């Protein structure tokens, strides 16, 4: 198993290797794709829209599949995002809990996300390009 990339500068490391074994349900063959594992390892952000960007070309999106490590009771995934250097919080909701989403944020930069879903809270950083 490859070593977990170290956090450097802005954002949690984006791994382009296989998803964690527990996050591969529904994938066939090679599960390698850009993804970020949360700080406590309880959820992964599989990024179909990598690199994430404030302005996207037509027909593309900031699609993120949120995969929780453990089954959870029904309930939404709440995302409180704070851009580095500010106190402004942007809230996004993924109805029904971890799963497919499009997460657009208003400005480029490093965003610290606090993720809350039934019986769980974790954090990770994502970088959005201009």
N, CA, C and O atoms as CSV, one atom per row, in Angstrom:
chain,resi,resn,atom,element,x,y,z
A,1,UNK,N,N,0.855,-1.175,0.000
A,1,UNK,CA,C,0.000,0.000,0.000
A,1,UNK,C,C,0.903,1.241,0.000
A,1,UNK,O,O,1.816,1.334,0.820
A,2,UNK,N,N,0.653,2.216,-0.928
A,2,UNK,CA,C,1.497,3.404,-0.989
A,2,UNK,C,C,1.306,4.266,0.249
A,2,UNK,O,O,0.246,4.266,0.875
A,3,UNK,N,N,2.359,5.000,0.582
A,3,UNK,CA,C,2.296,5.908,1.729
A,3,UNK,C,C,1.297,7.024,1.446
A,3,UNK,O,O,1.134,7.445,0.301
A,4,UNK,N,N,0.638,7.496,2.485
A,4,UNK,CA,C,-0.292,8.611,2.348
A,4,UNK,C,C,0.508,9.873,2.055
A,4,UNK,O,O,1.461,10.176,2.772
A,5,UNK,N,N,0.134,10.619,1.003
A,5,UNK,CA,C,0.874,11.846,0.707
A,5,UNK,C,C,0.802,12.819,1.884
A,5,UNK,O,O,-0.230,12.931,2.546
A,6,UNK,N,N,1.899,13.513,2.133
A,6,UNK,CA,C,1.940,14.487,3.221
A,6,UNK,C,C,1.276,15.786,2.785
A,6,UNK,O,O,1.364,16.186,1.625
A,7,UNK,N,N,0.616,16.430,3.723
A,7,UNK,CA,C,-0.004,17.716,3.445
A,7,UNK,C,C,1.102,18.746,3.287
A,7,UNK,O,O,1.996,18.855,4.126
A,8,UNK,N,N,1.025,19.497,2.201
A,8,UNK,CA,C,2.041,20.526,1.975
A,8,UNK,C,C,1.357,21.782,1.469
A,8,UNK,O,O,0.582,21.739,0.514
A,9,UNK,N,N,1.650,22.901,2.118
A,9,UNK,CA,C,1.061,24.158,1.688
A,9,UNK,C,C,-0.439,24.132,1.830
A,9,UNK,O,O,-0.972,23.825,2.897
A,10,UNK,N,N,-1.107,24.451,0.763
A,10,UNK,CA,C,-2.564,24.567,0.768
A,10,UNK,C,C,-3.216,23.247,0.414
A,10,UNK,O,O,-2.896,22.630,-0.602
A,11,UNK,N,N,-4.112,22.833,1.243
A,11,UNK,CA,C,-4.959,21.709,0.895
A,11,UNK,C,C,-4.457,20.360,1.332
A,11,UNK,O,O,-3.263,20.154,1.549
A,12,UNK,N,N,-5.400,19.440,1.457
A,12,UNK,CA,C,-5.074,18.047,1.695
A,12,UNK,C,C,-4.499,17.495,0.401
A,12,UNK,O,O,-4.841,17.981,-0.678
A,13,UNK,N,N,-3.636,16.497,0.482
A,13,UNK,CA,C,-3.042,15.958,-0.737
A,13,UNK,C,C,-4.083,15.268,-1.610
A,13,UNK,O,O,-4.971,14.570,-1.120
A,14,UNK,N,N,-3.949,15.482,-2.918
A,14,UNK,CA,C,-4.800,14.782,-3.884
A,14,UNK,C,C,-4.037,13.540,-4.310
A,14,UNK,O,O,-2.946,13.630,-4.874
A,15,UNK,N,N,-4.615,12.391,-4.040
A,15,UNK,CA,C,-4.025,11.109,-4.406
A,15,UNK,C,C,-4.642,10.697,-5.740
A,15,UNK,O,O,-5.855,10.812,-5.915
A,16,UNK,N,N,-3.837,10.222,-6.674
A,16,UNK,CA,C,-4.370,9.794,-7.974
A,16,UNK,C,C,-4.309,8.276,-8.130
A,16,UNK,O,O,-4.584,7.748,-9.208
A,17,UNK,N,N,-3.952,7.583,-7.062
A,17,UNK,CA,C,-3.919,6.125,-7.094
A,17,UNK,C,C,-5.301,5.544,-6.834
A,17,UNK,O,O,-6.302,6.256,-6.903
A,18,UNK,N,N,-5.355,4.258,-6.537
A,18,UNK,CA,C,-6.643,3.608,-6.274
A,18,UNK,C,C,-7.331,4.210,-5.045
A,18,UNK,O,O,-6.674,4.639,-4.096
A,19,UNK,N,N,-8.644,4.232,-5.083
A,19,UNK,CA,C,-9.420,4.641,-3.917
A,19,UNK,C,C,-9.153,3.665,-2.774
A,19,UNK,O,O,-8.778,2.518,-3.015
A,20,UNK,N,N,-9.344,4.115,-1.522
A,20,UNK,CA,C,-9.237,3.159,-0.416
A,20,UNK,C,C,-10.160,1.964,-0.682
A,20,UNK,O,O,-11.230,2.121,-1.268
A,21,UNK,N,N,-9.752,0.806,-0.260
A,21,UNK,CA,C,-10.516,-0.408,-0.546
A,21,UNK,C,C,-11.977,-0.283,-0.132
A,21,UNK,O,O,-12.866,-0.748,-0.846
A,22,UNK,N,N,-12.234,0.345,1.022
A,22,UNK,CA,C,-13.604,0.486,1.519
A,22,UNK,C,C,-14.441,1.453,0.683
A,22,UNK,O,O,-15.660,1.500,0.852
A,23,UNK,N,N,-13.822,2.227,-0.215
A,23,UNK,CA,C,-14.548,3.217,-1.029
A,23,UNK,C,C,-14.768,2.756,-2.472
A,23,UNK,O,O,-15.192,3.555,-3.307
A,24,UNK,N,N,-14.494,1.509,-2.777
A,24,UNK,CA,C,-14.533,1.030,-4.162
A,24,UNK,C,C,-15.852,0.416,-4.596
A,24,UNK,O,O,-15.973,0.003,-5.750
A,25,UNK,N,N,-16.846,0.340,-3.721
A,25,UNK,CA,C,-18.138,-0.247,-4.100
A,25,UNK,C,C,-18.689,0.488,-5.321
A,25,UNK,O,O,-18.701,1.719,-5.358
A,26,UNK,N,N,-19.137,-0.257,-6.300
A,26,UNK,CA,C,-19.699,0.340,-7.503
A,26,UNK,C,C,-18.675,0.597,-8.596
A,26,UNK,O,O,-19.051,0.895,-9.730
A,27,UNK,N,N,-17.392,0.487,-8.282
A,27,UNK,CA,C,-16.346,0.657,-9.284
A,27,UNK,C,C,-15.944,-0.714,-9.808
A,27,UNK,O,O,-15.905,-1.687,-9.056
A,28,UNK,N,N,-15.647,-0.786,-11.091
A,28,UNK,CA,C,-15.130,-2.025,-11.660
A,28,UNK,C,C,-13.747,-1.738,-12.230
A,28,UNK,O,O,-13.472,-0.636,-12.705
A,29,UNK,N,N,-12.892,-2.737,-12.175
A,29,UNK,CA,C,-11.539,-2.555,-12.695
A,29,UNK,C,C,-10.732,-1.622,-11.812
A,29,UNK,O,O,-10.876,-1.616,-10.590
A,30,UNK,N,N,-9.879,-0.831,-12.455
A,30,UNK,CA,C,-8.989,0.074,-11.740
A,30,UNK,C,C,-9.790,1.230,-11.138
A,30,UNK,O,O,-10.512,1.928,-11.850
A,31,UNK,N,N,-9.661,1.428,-9.842
A,31,UNK,CA,C,-10.392,2.515,-9.167
A,31,UNK,C,C,-9.518,3.750,-8.997
A,31,UNK,O,O,-9.828,4.618,-8.181
A,32,UNK,N,N,-8.431,3.840,-9.757
A,32,UNK,CA,C,-7.548,5.000,-9.646
A,32,UNK,C,C,-8.238,6.241,-10.166
A,32,UNK,O,O,-8.762,6.260,-11.280
A,33,UNK,N,N,-8.230,7.275,-9.347
A,33,UNK,CA,C,-8.808,8.558,-9.721
A,33,UNK,C,C,-8.380,9.594,-8.700
A,33,UNK,O,O,-7.988,9.230,-7.591
A,34,UNK,N,N,-8.443,10.878,-9.039
A,34,UNK,CA,C,-8.106,11.902,-8.045
A,34,UNK,C,C,-9.076,11.839,-6.861
A,34,UNK,O,O,-10.294,11.827,-7.041
A,35,UNK,N,N,-8.519,11.800,-5.657
A,35,UNK,CA,C,-9.358,11.756,-4.463
A,35,UNK,C,C,-8.591,12.315,-3.273
A,35,UNK,O,O,-7.360,12.348,-3.254
A,36,UNK,N,N,-9.362,12.754,-2.281
A,36,UNK,CA,C,-8.796,13.287,-1.046
A,36,UNK,C,C,-9.431,12.526,0.113
A,36,UNK,O,O,-10.654,12.439,0.220
A,37,UNK,N,N,-8.595,11.986,0.962
A,37,UNK,CA,C,-9.051,11.301,2.163
A,37,UNK,C,C,-9.140,12.325,3.286
A,37,UNK,O,O,-8.243,13.153,3.448
A,38,UNK,N,N,-10.203,12.271,4.050
A,38,UNK,CA,C,-10.389,13.220,5.150
A,38,UNK,C,C,-9.324,13.038,6.221
A,38,UNK,O,O,-8.637,12.018,6.269
A,39,UNK,N,N,-9.203,14.037,7.069
A,39,UNK,CA,C,-8.170,14.053,8.101
A,39,UNK,C,C,-8.246,12.860,9.053
A,39,UNK,O,O,-7.211,12.371,9.506
A,40,UNK,N,N,-9.451,12.384,9.363
A,40,UNK,CA,C,-9.608,11.238,10.260
A,40,UNK,C,C,-9.863,9.942,9.505
A,40,UNK,O,O,-10.059,8.895,10.122
A,41,UNK,N,N,-9.863,10.000,8.160
A,41,UNK,CA,C,-10.016,8.793,7.354
A,41,UNK,C,C,-11.404,8.201,7.335
A,41,UNK,O,O,-11.561,7.010,7.066
A,42,UNK,N,N,-12.440,9.023,7.620
A,42,UNK,CA,C,-13.808,8.489,7.670
A,42,UNK,C,C,-14.617,8.756,6.405
A,42,UNK,O,O,-15.721,8.234,6.252
A,43,UNK,N,N,-14.068,9.576,5.489
A,43,UNK,CA,C,-14.787,9.888,4.254
A,43,UNK,C,C,-13.755,10.250,3.187
A,43,UNK,O,O,-12.694,10.793,3.493
A,44,UNK,N,N,-14.075,9.948,1.959
A,44,UNK,CA,C,-13.197,10.287,0.851
A,44,UNK,C,C,-13.993,11.111,-0.164
A,44,UNK,O,O,-15.176,10.865,-0.398
A,45,UNK,N,N,-13.312,12.093,-0.760
A,45,UNK,CA,C,-13.888,12.903,-1.840
A,45,UNK,C,C,-13.275,12.408,-3.141
A,45,UNK,O,O,-12.119,12.710,-3.437
A,46,UNK,N,N,-14.045,11.644,-3.927
A,46,UNK,CA,C,-13.590,11.160,-5.229
A,46,UNK,C,C,-13.972,12.229,-6.254
A,46,UNK,O,O,-15.154,12.494,-6.474
A,47,UNK,N,N,-12.966,12.836,-6.876
A,47,UNK,CA,C,-13.197,14.013,-7.717
A,47,UNK,C,C,-13.254,13.648,-9.199
A,47,UNK,O,O,-12.230,13.383,-9.830
A,48,UNK,N,N,-14.467,13.640,-9.738
A,48,UNK,CA,C,-14.658,13.421,-11.162
A,48,UNK,C,C,-14.404,14.715,-11.930
A,48,UNK,O,O,-14.176,14.684,-13.139
A,49,UNK,N,N,-14.443,15.848,-11.238
A,49,UNK,CA,C,-14.238,17.157,-11.856
A,49,UNK,C,C,-12.886,17.745,-11.525
A,49,UNK,O,O,-12.775,18.959,-11.352
A,50,UNK,N,N,-11.842,16.918,-11.429
A,50,UNK,CA,C,-10.509,17.404,-11.058
A,50,UNK,C,C,-9.791,17.999,-12.259
A,50,UNK,O,O,-9.834,17.396,-13.331
A,51,UNK,N,N,-9.133,19.147,-12.142
A,51,UNK,CA,C,-9.039,19.951,-10.935
A,51,UNK,C,C,-10.330,20.737,-10.696
A,51,UNK,O,O,-11.022,21.121,-11.639
A,52,UNK,N,N,-10.635,20.963,-9.438
A,52,UNK,CA,C,-11.810,21.752,-9.083
A,52,UNK,C,C,-11.538,23.201,-9.472
A,52,UNK,O,O,-10.413,23.683,-9.343
A,53,UNK,N,N,-12.573,23.895,-9.951
A,53,UNK,CA,C,-12.369,25.264,-10.420
A,53,UNK,C,C,-13.619,26.094,-10.216
A,53,UNK,O,O,-14.737,25.578,-10.242
A,54,UNK,N,N,-13.417,27.394,-10.012
A,54,UNK,CA,C,-14.533,28.329,-9.856
A,54,UNK,C,C,-15.244,28.506,-11.192
A,54,UNK,O,O,-16.473,28.547,-11.246
A,55,UNK,N,N,-14.469,28.613,-12.272
A,55,UNK,CA,C,-15.026,28.754,-13.614
A,55,UNK,C,C,-14.745,27.464,-14.380
A,55,UNK,O,O,-13.589,27.082,-14.562
A,56,UNK,N,N,-15.812,26.796,-14.827
A,56,UNK,CA,C,-15.673,25.508,-15.512
A,56,UNK,C,C,-16.015,25.662,-16.984
A,56,UNK,O,O,-16.871,26.470,-17.342
A,57,UNK,N,N,-15.348,24.886,-17.844
A,57,UNK,CA,C,-15.745,24.871,-19.253
A,57,UNK,C,C,-17.165,24.327,-19.385
A,57,UNK,O,O,-17.623,23.546,-18.551
A,58,UNK,N,N,-17.847,24.746,-20.432
A,58,UNK,CA,C,-19.213,24.266,-20.666
A,58,UNK,C,C,-19.222,22.736,-20.701
A,58,UNK,O,O,-18.360,22.108,-21.315
A,59,UNK,N,N,-20.207,22.161,-20.035
A,59,UNK,CA,C,-20.363,20.715,-20.027
A,59,UNK,C,C,-19.567,19.996,-18.946
A,59,UNK,O,O,-19.613,18.769,-18.864
A,60,UNK,N,N,-18.842,20.732,-18.122
A,60,UNK,CA,C,-18.105,20.085,-17.037
A,60,UNK,C,C,-18.603,20.632,-15.697
A,60,UNK,O,O,-19.268,21.667,-15.645
A,61,UNK,N,N,-18.273,19.926,-14.624
A,61,UNK,CA,C,-18.727,20.369,-13.307
A,61,UNK,C,C,-17.728,19.933,-12.244
A,61,UNK,O,O,-16.844,19.116,-12.500
A,62,UNK,N,N,-17.881,20.482,-11.066
A,62,UNK,CA,C,-17.069,20.109,-9.906
A,62,UNK,C,C,-17.732,18.919,-9.211
A,62,UNK,O,O,-18.147,19.007,-8.055
A,63,UNK,N,N,-17.822,17.809,-9.940
A,63,UNK,CA,C,-18.496,16.629,-9.404
A,63,UNK,C,C,-17.598,15.919,-8.406
A,63,UNK,O,O,-16.454,15.574,-8.704
A,64,UNK,N,N,-18.139,15.709,-7.220
A,64,UNK,CA,C,-17.444,14.978,-6.155
A,64,UNK,C,C,-18.369,13.873,-5.655
A,64,UNK,O,O,-19.529,14.120,-5.325
A,65,UNK,N,N,-17.844,12.663,-5.605
A,65,UNK,CA,C,-18.559,11.557,-4.984
A,65,UNK,C,C,-18.003,11.407,-3.578
A,65,UNK,O,O,-16.826,11.093,-3.400
A,66,UNK,N,N,-18.852,11.631,-2.573
A,66,UNK,CA,C,-18.471,11.486,-1.176
A,66,UNK,C,C,-18.771,10.054,-0.755
A,66,UNK,O,O,-19.911,9.600,-0.857
A,67,UNK,N,N,-17.750,9.341,-0.281
A,67,UNK,CA,C,-17.940,7.961,0.154
A,67,UNK,C,C,-17.522,7.864,1.617
A,67,UNK,O,O,-16.360,8.080,1.959
A,68,UNK,N,N,-18.487,7.536,2.475
A,68,UNK,CA,C,-18.218,7.376,3.905
A,68,UNK,C,C,-17.712,5.961,4.172
A,68,UNK,O,O,-18.160,5.001,3.546
A,69,UNK,N,N,-16.784,5.846,5.099
A,69,UNK,CA,C,-16.196,4.554,5.429
A,69,UNK,C,C,-17.202,3.630,6.106
A,69,UNK,O,O,-17.243,2.432,5.826
A,70,UNK,N,N,-18.011,4.194,6.996
A,70,UNK,CA,C,-18.964,3.386,7.756
A,70,UNK,C,C,-20.390,3.743,7.358
A,70,UNK,O,O,-20.677,4.898,7.045
A,71,UNK,N,N,-21.294,2.748,7.369
A,71,UNK,CA,C,-22.699,3.051,7.111
A,71,UNK,C,C,-23.215,4.054,8.142
A,71,UNK,O,O,-22.810,4.028,9.304
A,72,UNK,N,N,-24.104,4.929,7.708
A,72,UNK,CA,C,-24.645,5.932,8.620
A,72,UNK,C,C,-26.159,5.969,8.513
A,72,UNK,O,O,-26.731,5.564,7.501
A,73,UNK,N,N,-26.806,6.463,9.572
A,73,UNK,CA,C,-28.257,6.649,9.503
A,73,UNK,C,C,-28.584,7.681,8.421
A,73,UNK,O,O,-27.714,8.459,8.029
A,74,UNK,N,N,-29.815,7.695,7.940
A,74,UNK,CA,C,-30.202,8.684,6.930
A,74,UNK,C,C,-30.020,10.112,7.446
A,74,UNK,O,O,-30.219,10.393,8.628
A,75,UNK,N,N,-29.646,10.987,6.552
A,75,UNK,CA,C,-29.473,12.392,6.889
A,75,UNK,C,C,-28.524,13.048,5.913
A,75,UNK,O,O,-27.720,12.375,5.268
A,76,UNK,N,N,-28.616,14.356,5.806
A,76,UNK,CA,C,-27.821,15.109,4.845
A,76,UNK,C,C,-26.355,15.200,5.262
A,76,UNK,O,O,-26.016,15.078,6.439
A,77,UNK,N,N,-25.495,15.418,4.265
A,77,UNK,CA,C,-24.105,15.772,4.488
A,77,UNK,C,C,-24.030,17.290,4.433
A,77,UNK,O,O,-24.326,17.891,3.400
A,78,UNK,N,N,-23.633,17.912,5.542
A,78,UNK,CA,C,-23.467,19.366,5.604
A,78,UNK,C,C,-21.994,19.687,5.409
A,78,UNK,O,O,-21.126,19.074,6.029
A,79,UNK,N,N,-21.722,20.652,4.543
A,79,UNK,CA,C,-20.351,21.069,4.272
A,79,UNK,C,C,-20.245,22.544,4.621
A,79,UNK,O,O,-20.921,23.380,4.022
A,80,UNK,N,N,-19.400,22.861,5.584
A,80,UNK,CA,C,-19.086,24.248,5.927
A,80,UNK,C,C,-17.674,24.499,5.417
A,80,UNK,O,O,-16.708,23.929,5.923
A,81,UNK,N,N,-17.564,25.362,4.406
A,81,UNK,CA,C,-16.287,25.630,3.751
A,81,UNK,C,C,-15.801,27.030,4.112
A,81,UNK,O,O,-16.551,28.001,4.005
A,82,UNK,N,N,-14.545,27.130,4.538
A,82,UNK,CA,C,-13.937,28.407,4.879
A,82,UNK,C,C,-12.669,28.565,4.046
A,82,UNK,O,O,-11.787,27.706,4.075
A,83,UNK,N,N,-12.586,29.672,3.301
A,83,UNK,CA,C,-11.402,29.919,2.485
A,83,UNK,C,C,-10.273,30.415,3.372
A,83,UNK,O,O,-10.483,31.270,4.232
A,84,UNK,N,N,-9.073,29.880,3.164
A,84,UNK,CA,C,-7.901,30.273,3.945
A,84,UNK,C,C,-7.749,31.787,3.938
A,84,UNK,O,O,-7.843,32.436,2.896
A,85,UNK,N,N,-7.510,32.334,5.125
A,85,UNK,CA,C,-7.307,33.767,5.273
A,85,UNK,C,C,-8.580,34.555,5.490
A,85,UNK,O,O,-8.532,35.780,5.608
A,86,UNK,N,N,-9.727,33.876,5.548
A,86,UNK,CA,C,-10.997,34.555,5.776
A,86,UNK,C,C,-11.753,33.863,6.909
A,86,UNK,O,O,-11.385,32.774,7.348
A,87,UNK,N,N,-12.797,34.506,7.364
A,87,UNK,CA,C,-13.695,33.906,8.353
A,87,UNK,C,C,-15.053,33.587,7.738
A,87,UNK,O,O,-15.955,33.101,8.420
A,88,UNK,N,N,-15.190,33.866,6.439
A,88,UNK,CA,C,-16.468,33.640,5.761
A,88,UNK,C,C,-16.710,32.147,5.560
A,88,UNK,O,O,-15.843,31.426,5.066
A,89,UNK,N,N,-17.888,31.702,5.947
A,89,UNK,CA,C,-18.256,30.300,5.800
A,89,UNK,C,C,-19.315,30.181,4.708
A,89,UNK,O,O,-20.311,30.904,4.704
A,90,UNK,N,N,-19.079,29.259,3.789
A,90,UNK,CA,C,-20.032,28.945,2.734
A,90,UNK,C,C,-20.576,27.556,3.047
A,90,UNK,O,O,-19.804,26.619,3.249
A,91,UNK,N,N,-21.899,27.419,3.088
A,91,UNK,CA,C,-22.506,26.127,3.416
A,91,UNK,C,C,-23.083,25.479,2.160
A,91,UNK,O,O,-23.763,26.116,1.356
A,92,UNK,N,N,-22.791,24.213,2.027
A,92,UNK,CA,C,-23.361,23.395,0.972
A,92,UNK,C,C,-23.969,22.166,1.631
A,92,UNK,O,O,-23.513,21.725,2.686
A,93,UNK,N,N,-25.004,21.617,1.000
A,93,UNK,CA,C,-25.675,20.429,1.521
A,93,UNK,C,C,-25.762,19.376,0.429
A,93,UNK,O,O,-26.121,19.673,-0.710
A,94,UNK,N,N,-25.433,18.149,0.789
A,94,UNK,CA,C,-25.627,17.014,-0.103
A,94,UNK,C,C,-26.821,16.255,0.460
A,94,UNK,O,O,-26.693,15.543,1.457
A,95,UNK,N,N,-27.997,16.405,-0.181
A,95,UNK,CA,C,-29.200,15.751,0.346
A,95,UNK,C,C,-29.024,14.232,0.423
A,95,UNK,O,O,-28.504,13.603,-0.498
A,96,UNK,N,N,-29.469,13.667,1.535
A,96,UNK,CA,C,-29.423,12.222,1.706
A,96,UNK,C,C,-28.109,11.700,2.244
A,96,UNK,O,O,-27.977,10.497,2.468
A,97,UNK,N,N,-27.131,12.569,2.460
A,97,UNK,CA,C,-25.860,12.134,3.028
A,97,UNK,C,C,-24.788,11.948,1.981
A,97,UNK,O,O,-24.968,12.337,0.827
A,98,UNK,N,N,-23.663,11.351,2.374
A,98,UNK,CA,C,-22.578,11.154,1.426
A,98,UNK,C,C,-23.069,10.454,0.162
A,98,UNK,O,O,-23.852,9.506,0.220
A,99,UNK,N,N,-22.592,10.944,-0.980
A,99,UNK,CA,C,-22.993,10.432,-2.280
A,99,UNK,C,C,-22.562,11.416,-3.349
A,99,UNK,O,O,-21.681,12.243,-3.112
A,100,UNK,N,N,-23.178,11.336,-4.534
A,100,UNK,CA,C,-22.776,12.228,-5.623
A,100,UNK,C,C,-23.212,13.670,-5.357
A,100,UNK,O,O,-24.266,13.926,-4.773
A,101,UNK,N,N,-22.362,14.610,-5.809
A,101,UNK,CA,C,-22.666,16.023,-5.607
A,101,UNK,C,C,-21.912,16.856,-6.637
A,101,UNK,O,O,-20.987,16.380,-7.294
A,102,UNK,N,N,-22.329,18.098,-6.756
A,102,UNK,CA,C,-21.565,19.121,-7.456
A,102,UNK,C,C,-21.331,20.222,-6.430
A,102,UNK,O,O,-22.276,20.857,-5.963
A,103,UNK,N,N,-20.072,20.443,-6.084
A,103,UNK,CA,C,-19.738,21.412,-5.042
A,103,UNK,C,C,-19.002,22.583,-5.682
A,103,UNK,O,O,-17.802,22.511,-5.946
A,104,UNK,N,N,-19.736,23.654,-5.924
A,104,UNK,CA,C,-19.163,24.890,-6.454
A,104,UNK,C,C,-18.910,25.834,-5.292
A,104,UNK,O,O,-19.749,25.985,-4.403
A,105,UNK,N,N,-17.745,26.466,-5.309
A,105,UNK,CA,C,-17.412,27.456,-4.296
A,105,UNK,C,C,-17.119,28.777,-5.001
A,105,UNK,O,O,-16.685,28.773,-6.153
A,106,UNK,N,N,-17.351,29.927,-4.320
A,106,UNK,CA,C,-17.408,31.220,-4.989
A,106,UNK,C,C,-16.078,31.842,-5.406
A,106,UNK,O,O,-16.068,32.722,-6.267
A,107,UNK,N,N,-14.963,31.416,-4.829
A,107,UNK,CA,C,-13.680,32.045,-5.146
A,107,UNK,C,C,-12.589,30.986,-5.188
A,107,UNK,O,O,-12.686,29.956,-4.521
A,108,UNK,N,N,-11.535,31.247,-5.987
A,108,UNK,CA,C,-10.413,30.314,-6.003
A,108,UNK,C,C,-9.637,30.382,-4.690
A,108,UNK,O,O,-9.692,31.378,-3.969
A,109,UNK,N,N,-8.927,29.322,-4.402
A,109,UNK,CA,C,-8.083,29.290,-3.218
A,109,UNK,C,C,-8.201,27.969,-2.493
A,109,UNK,O,O,-8.799,27.008,-2.977
A,110,UNK,N,N,-7.606,27.958,-1.307
A,110,UNK,CA,C,-7.637,26.788,-0.444
A,110,UNK,C,C,-8.863,26.883,0.459
A,110,UNK,O,O,-9.051,27.883,1.151
A,111,UNK,N,N,-9.677,25.865,0.452
A,111,UNK,CA,C,-10.898,25.827,1.257
A,111,UNK,C,C,-10.796,24.705,2.280
A,111,UNK,O,O,-10.499,23.562,1.934
A,112,UNK,N,N,-11.043,25.037,3.534
A,112,UNK,CA,C,-11.092,24.049,4.611
A,112,UNK,C,C,-12.552,23.645,4.779
A,112,UNK,O,O,-13.403,24.485,5.071
A,113,UNK,N,N,-12.840,22.366,4.595
A,113,UNK,CA,C,-14.206,21.865,4.688
A,113,UNK,C,C,-14.409,21.089,5.974
A,113,UNK,O,O,-13.650,20.171,6.288
A,114,UNK,N,N,-15.443,21.468,6.717
A,114,UNK,CA,C,-15.900,20.674,7.846
A,114,UNK,C,C,-17.116,19.908,7.355
A,114,UNK,O,O,-18.120,20.502,6.962
A,115,UNK,N,N,-17.020,18.602,7.380
A,115,UNK,CA,C,-18.059,17.710,6.863
A,115,UNK,C,C,-18.801,17.092,8.033
A,115,UNK,O,O,-18.186,16.500,8.920
A,116,UNK,N,N,-20.121,17.227,8.037
A,116,UNK,CA,C,-20.936,16.683,9.109
A,116,UNK,C,C,-22.073,15.883,8.499
A,116,UNK,O,O,-22.828,16.390,7.670
A,117,UNK,N,N,-22.190,14.623,8.916
A,117,UNK,CA,C,-23.301,13.774,8.498
A,117,UNK,C,C,-23.670,12.934,9.704
A,117,UNK,O,O,-22.895,12.878,10.659
A,118,UNK,N,N,-24.826,12.274,9.700
A,118,UNK,CA,C,-25.300,11.615,10.920
A,118,UNK,C,C,-24.214,10.816,11.646
A,118,UNK,O,O,-23.616,9.895,11.091
A,119,UNK,N,N,-23.983,11.197,12.893
A,119,UNK,CA,C,-23.056,10.540,13.815
A,119,UNK,C,C,-21.585,10.701,13.424
A,119,UNK,O,O,-20.738,9.984,13.958
A,120,UNK,N,N,-21.252,11.625,12.501
A,120,UNK,CA,C,-19.868,11.795,12.059
A,120,UNK,C,C,-19.536,13.264,11.782
A,120,UNK,O,O,-20.395,14.049,11.380
A,121,UNK,N,N,-18.285,13.605,12.006
A,121,UNK,CA,C,-17.723,14.900,11.606
A,121,UNK,C,C,-16.270,14.655,11.227
A,121,UNK,O,O,-15.556,13.927,11.916
A,122,UNK,N,N,-15.837,15.263,10.129
A,122,UNK,CA,C,-14.452,15.141,9.704
A,122,UNK,C,C,-14.099,16.388,8.908
A,122,UNK,O,O,-14.973,17.206,8.623
A,123,UNK,N,N,-12.842,16.542,8.547
A,123,UNK,CA,C,-12.390,17.728,7.825
A,123,UNK,C,C,-11.441,17.327,6.704
A,123,UNK,O,O,-10.831,16.258,6.734
A,124,UNK,N,N,-11.332,18.204,5.722
A,124,UNK,CA,C,-10.336,18.070,4.669
A,124,UNK,C,C,-10.218,19.421,3.977
A,124,UNK,O,O,-11.062,20.299,4.159
A,125,UNK,N,N,-9.176,19.577,3.193
A,125,UNK,CA,C,-8.969,20.805,2.438
A,125,UNK,C,C,-9.048,20.488,0.948
A,125,UNK,O,O,-8.563,19.451,0.495
A,126,UNK,N,N,-9.666,21.396,0.192
A,126,UNK,CA,C,-9.722,21.284,-1.270
A,126,UNK,C,C,-9.254,22.599,-1.880
A,126,UNK,O,O,-9.536,23.674,-1.352
A,127,UNK,N,N,-8.551,22.506,-2.973
A,127,UNK,CA,C,-8.090,23.694,-3.688
A,127,UNK,C,C,-8.954,23.893,-4.921
A,127,UNK,O,O,-9.147,22.972,-5.716
A,128,UNK,N,N,-9.471,25.104,-5.071
A,128,UNK,CA,C,-10.251,25.495,-6.254
A,128,UNK,C,C,-9.426,26.471,-7.070
A,128,UNK,O,O,-8.933,27.467,-6.541
A,129,UNK,N,N,-9.273,26.193,-8.347
A,129,UNK,CA,C,-8.548,27.070,-9.249
A,129,UNK,C,C,-9.475,28.166,-9.773
A,129,UNK,O,O,-10.696,28.059,-9.659
A,130,UNK,N,N,-8.883,29.233,-10.354
A,130,UNK,CA,C,-9.738,30.314,-10.921
A,130,UNK,C,C,-10.652,29.801,-12.027
A,130,UNK,O,O,-11.421,30.572,-12.599
